[in-house]
Structures are given as C-alpha cells and as structure tokens.
Amino acid sequence: MLTTSAWKPFPRYMAEPEVEDLNEDVTPSEHDLIVRYTIIGIFVILATAALYLTKVIALPITAGIIFGLVLGPAVDALVRRSVPQHLAAAIVVLAFLSVIVSAIMVLAVPVAGWSDQGPAMVAALKTKLAGIFVMMDDAKAAIGSLMGKSGDELSVSQGNPLLDLAMSSSAIAGGMLIFVATVYFWLATRRHLKARALRLCLGRGARKSAGAFFQEIESRVARYFALVTLINLGMGLLTMGIAWLAGLPYPVFWGALAFVLNYLAFIGPIIVTVTIFAGALIDAPSVLAALWPAAAYFVIHLIEGNAITPVYVGSRLTVSPFLVFIGFIFWLWLWGPVGAVLSTPILLVAMVAQEEFARYRAAQAEEQAPAPA
C-alpha cells in the first residue's frame, strides 16, 4: 500500500519559491559589476575591429615587439660589456637579419627546385589516389543532393586563411621595414620606455609590480622562443634524415619546412605530413611506399608534442591547450599565419599581466588590512 510520502511531487517539478519583491532595484555593487563587464566587452570588440582594420601596421609592430622581447637579453649582455645601447641594438638586429638572409640563400635552390615539382606532385596525387578522389566526388555529390544543390554548385569553402597571402610586393616590403625598425627602436630605447612607464605608476607598490611585469615578460617570452626554436631545430634535423633515407631530393628543404612550420601549432605538422606524403608519391612505386616517411615524421611529432615539449618548456610556460587552441584560431583569423605564430607569445604576455595584477591586488589588500589587536 502506498504511503502519503509516495505522492509528494518529484523535486524536478516542485514549485519554485515566490519572489518576495519583484520591484526590488539592482544593488549598487551589482550595477557596478554589470557596467564593468559591459565596458570590457565593448573594449574587446572595438580593439578587435581596430586590429583587423590596421593589420598592415599593427601586425609588423606587434611582431617587432615580440622579437624585441626575445632579443632583449642579447642586447643586455652587450651593454654589460660597455657597448652603448644603440650600438648593441644595431649589432643584434644586423646579426638577426644576417641569419635570416643566410637561411634564405641556402634554401633558395631547394625551394626553387621543389616549386618546379608542384605539378608533378599534383599529377602523382591524381594518379595514385584516383580511387580516393572518386569517393570524395561521390560524397560531395551526395551532400549536394541532400542540400538541394548539384556537385558543381556546392562549394565547401570560399576562402582559406592559411592561403590568404595575397599581399603585394610593396606591402610586404613596407611591413618588413616596419618590423625591422620596430625591433631596432624597441631594443635601443626599451630601458627609457620602461623608466617612463614606471614613472606613470603612482605608489611604490604599483612601480614594483610594473617592474616585475616587464622583467617577467622578457624572461618568459625569451625562454619560450629559445626552447621552442631548439626543439624545432631538432625536428628539422630529424625530418631531414627521414627525407634522406626516403630518397627525397633536397633533404635540407624538408628539414627547413619542418623547422618553420613547427611554429604553427596544430596545423603546421599536418601540412608537413601531407607535403612529405605528396613529395614521396612522385617516385614511389606504391602508396604504401610513400606513406612511411610521412608516418615516421608524424610519429616523431607526436612524441615531441606530448613528451619532449611539456618536459623542457616547463610548468611556468605551460598554457592550457584550450586557451592555446582558441588563441591560435583567433589570431589566425585576425592576422593570418604570422598571427598564428605570435598567438602563444601574446597569450603568455596576457597571462603574466593577469598574474602580476592579481599579485598587486593581493599586496594592496594586505596593506589595507587592519593590524591584529
């Protein structure tokens, strides 16, 4: 026999408590919080629009500041040896440009050679993967019929941010000039800029927090790029060895490609894997024979991304993979491939700023706390 308790309403369907006063106004603290987050949201939207509209100028300036943070310790080492600040900045910038020009000269012949192999790679893909392409066409036609469109009308993508490199030669030259000038002037005047920024901070605690912020920014970004560059260099050397064992022409080209594209999180190694597979298909007798170099590279990348990089980069430079992915997608959309490379350093700067601001607020709270009786 059922008791009366069995007929009680299920908690999910219980009536909600009545609101005592529907005309109660928002408290001042709640109003201030709403206004604060509204202002932050408006600022983020306007800042994103400004960065997008001023991409031609904002991108090289941001890249110059990031690389200035990376090259800052080298300038400090020369200044400690009694080299003037401006001269030390000029020496470091010239050395940096010399490394880039030397790399371009070394890779000019392999890049030119593989650029001529493009049609052969496409032809090999069409010939040896004809069955897969037929399946893709059938799937495209099936999707088009479901959407009420023919296969010719169906367009999967109207544009690809990875291929959005349609910049004129004058714009590229202007961007490079702005980049080099930003790096030099940042390195030559960063001490004066830091001193002036600290003078704007009212109070000893604010100046101390700002000074710690600048120092932590330089050390973290420089350490991040140094470690990532060493890891990418190792990936380039291993990829060059794989290309040599596979009999691919110009192994240096494949090593350089793996080195550069490894800075692009998530999609860079995928591009290298597909490119190695396409290059091996030109002379490989079968698809399986062309598959092992790409598979070997991808396995090495998995080991590097899941074991080597987390260990050597360290916990202080470790960022949430979700935040890295969101930042990567956002800056890739906003500024293209260069923005994708700068996404993690920009995220590091934001993290350090948040940590220093929280530390400053904690210190202020301790100072304002009443002394124990």
N, C-alpha and C positions, 0 to 999 in steps of 0.2 A: 504494500500500500504506500502510495506516495505521501510524503510529508509536505507540510506547507512550505518548507525551505526549498523544495524542488521547483516550486513555481515562481521563485524570485527571478527577476529579469537577468538575462546574461549581461555581464559587465559591459560588453561592447554596445549594448542597446540601452544602457541606463541613461536616464535623462541628465543632461548637463546642468550644473548648478546655475541658478539665475544670477545675472549680474546685478549687483546692488544698485549701482548708479550709472545709467547709460550716458549721462551728460557730464561725466567726470572729465575734466580737462587733462591734457598731457602735462606731466610734471616738467619743470624746467630742465632737469637732468636728461629726461628722455628727449625733450625738444633739442637740446644741445647735441645729443648723440646723433639724432636724425640729421640735423643740419651739417654736422661734421662729416658724416659718411656721404651725404649728398654732394658736398663740396669736393670731397676726394674723388667721387665718381665722375663729376663734371671735369675735374682737372685731368684725370686719366684719359677721358675721351678727347679733350682738346689737345693734350700732349701727343696722343697717338696720331691725331689728324695733322698736327704740326710736323711731326717726324716724317710722316708719309709725304706731305707736300714739299718738304725741304730735304728730301732724300739725297739729292745731288750734293748738298753741302753737309748735311748732318752725318751722313754715313762716313765720309773720309775723316771728318773731325773726330767722331767717336772712335773710329779705328785708330787714328793717330794718338788719342789719349790712352787707349788700352795698350798699344805698343809702347807708348811712353812710360807707362807704369812698368812694363816688362823690362825695358832697357834702363830704367832708373838706377838700379843697383850698379850697373857698369859705369855710369856717369859718376856716381858717388865714389866708386873705387878710384877713378882717375882724379877726382877732386881731392881725395885724401893724400894723393901723391903730388900735391901742389900744382895741379893743372887747373887753369881758370875754367869756370863753369861753362862759359860759351864755347871755349875751345874743346872741352871734354864732350859737350853735346855734339859738336860738329864731327869729332873723331868717331863717336859711337854711331852717328847717323850714316857717315860715309862707309864705315865698316859694315853696317847693316845693308846698305844699298849694294855694296860690293858682293856680299854673299848672294843677294837676290840676282844680280846681273850674272854672276858666275854660274849659278844654277841654271839660269835661262840659256846661257851659251852652251853649257854641257848638254842640256836636254833639247837643244834646237834640232839637231839631226834626228834623234829618235822620234820626237813629236812630228816632224815633217814626214818621216817615213811611215808612221802609223796613221797619219792623216790621209796618206795615199791608199792605205789599206782599208779605209772605210767602206768603199763599195764592195770590195771582196768579202769583208765581214758580213755585210748585209746579204750578199748573194749566198754565202755559206749558210747563214741562218735560214734563208728561204728554202734552200735545197734540202738541208739535213733535218730541218724541223717542219717540213711541209705538213706532216700529219697533225702536229700540234696547232699550226696555223689554221688548218681546216676545221678543227674542233673549236677554235676561238671564233672563227667566222660563223659557224653554226650556232654557237652560244649567243653571239651578237645578233644574229637574225631572230633567234627565239625571244630574246629580250625585246627586240624591236617590235615583234608581233604582239607581245604582251602589252607594250606601251602604245600600240596603235601606230607605229612608225615602221618604215622599211629599213633595211640594213644600211642603205646609203644615207638615209636621213638621220640615223642615230649617231650622235656624237658623244663619246664618252667624256671628253674633256675639251674645253675651249681654250685652255692655256695651262702651261706648266710652270710653276715658279722656279723650278730648277733650270729650265731652259730660257728664263726671262733675262737674257744677257744682251738684249738689243740696245746697246748704248753706242753712240757714235764715237769715233776716234778722238774727237775734240773733247767730249765729255769725259772719256777715260783719262786723257792727258790732264785735264783740269782737276779731276778727282785725285790722281796721283800727286799732282803738285800740292793740292791742299793737304793730302795725307802726309807727305814728307815735311812740309812746312809746319804742320801741327806737331809732328813728332819732335822736330828740332826745337821749336819755341817752347814746347812743354818741358823738354829736358833742360833747356837753357834757363828757364825762368820759374821752374816749379817751386824752388825754395822761396822766392819772393811771393809767388801766388799763395803758397801755404801760410807764410807770415801774415799777409794781408787778410786771408780768410780767418786766421786766428784772432786778429785784432777786432774783427766784427763780432766775435763771441763775447758776450757780457758775462763776467764772472770767471773765477779760476776753474771751477768745475767744468764749465762749458768749453773753455780753452783746452783743458786737459783731455776731455772727451773727444774734441775735434782733432787734436794732435794724434791721439791714439787711433782715431778713424783713418787718417791719412796714412799713418805708418802701417796699419794692418792691411789696408787696401793694397799698398805697393807690395808688401811681403806675400800676401796670398795670391794676387794675380801673377806676380813674377814666378812664384813657386809653381803655380798651376801650369803656366805655359812652359816652364823649363821641364817639368816632369812629363807633361803630355808630348812635348817635342822629342824627348829621349825615347819615349815609348813608341811614338810614330816612326822615329828613325829605325828602331828595331823591327817594326812591322815592314818598313820599306826594304830593309836588307833581307828579311825572310822571304818577302814576295819576290824580290829579285832572284833569290836562289831557286824558288819554285819555278819561275819563268825560265831560268837557265836549264833546270832539269827537264822541263816540259818541251824544250827546244823552241821556245818562242823567240823571235828576233827582238833585239834591243831590250835585254832584261833590265837595263837601267831605267828605261821608260816605265816599266811596270812597277819597279820599286819606287820611283818618284810619284807615280799615280797613287799608289797605296799610301805613301807618306803624306801627300797633300790631302787626299780625300778622307783620311782617317780623322782629320779635324772636324769633319761633318758628322755629327753623331747620327746614329740610326741609318741614314740613307747612304752615307759615304761608302762604308764597306759593301753595301748591297750593289752600288754602282760598280765598284771594283770587281766584285764577284761576277756580275753579268758580263763586264767587259773582258775579263780573262777568259770566260767561257766562250764568248764570241770570237776572240782572237785565236783561241786554240782550235776552233772549228774549221779554220781556213785550211789547215794541213792535216788535221786529224782524220784517220780512216773511218771513225765512227763517233757517235755522240758520246758513248761511254769513255772513249779515249780522250775526248776533250773535256770530260766532266771532272777528272781527278785534280787538275791544277786549281780550278775554281773551288772545289770541295776542300782541298788542302788549305787554301787561303782562308776560307770561311771558318774552318775548324780552329785555325790559329787565331783568327779574330775573336771567336767565342772565348777562347782561353784568355786572351788579352783583356777582353772587356769584362769578364766575370771573375778573374783571379788576379791578374797582374796589376791592372789599373787601380782597383779598390785597395790593394795592399800598399802600393807605392805612393799613390796620391795621398792617402791618409784620411783620417776621420775629419780633420778640420777643413779639408777641401771637399769632402763628400757632400753632395747635394741630393735631395730627394729625386729619384728618377722621374717621378711625375712632374715635378717642377722643371726639371731639365727638358722633358718632352714638350711641355706647354710653352716654355721659353723658346725652344728650338722652332716649334711651329709658328709662334707669333713673330719672331724676328725673321724667319724665312719668308713669311708672307709680307712683312713690312719692308725688308731691305734685301731680300734675295739670299743667295748663297753666302755672301760676305756677312750678312746679318746673322745667318745660322752659325758661322764660325765664332762670332762675337757674343752669341747668346749666353754661353756659360760664364765667361768673364763678367758680363753685365749682371747676371744673376748673382755671382759672387760679390760684386760691389753692393748690390741691394741687400744681400744677407749681412754683410759686415756693417752697413749703415743701420740696419734694424738691430743688430746686436749691440752696437755702441750706443744707440739711442735708448735701448732698454737698460743698459748699464748706467747711463747718465741719469735716467729717471729713478733708478733704484738708489743711486748715490744721493740724489736730491731728496728722496723720501727719507733716507737715513738722517740727513742733516736737519730736516724739518721735524723729525720725530721728537717728542718731548723726552727729556732726560729722565731716567728712572729715579724715583724718590729714594 
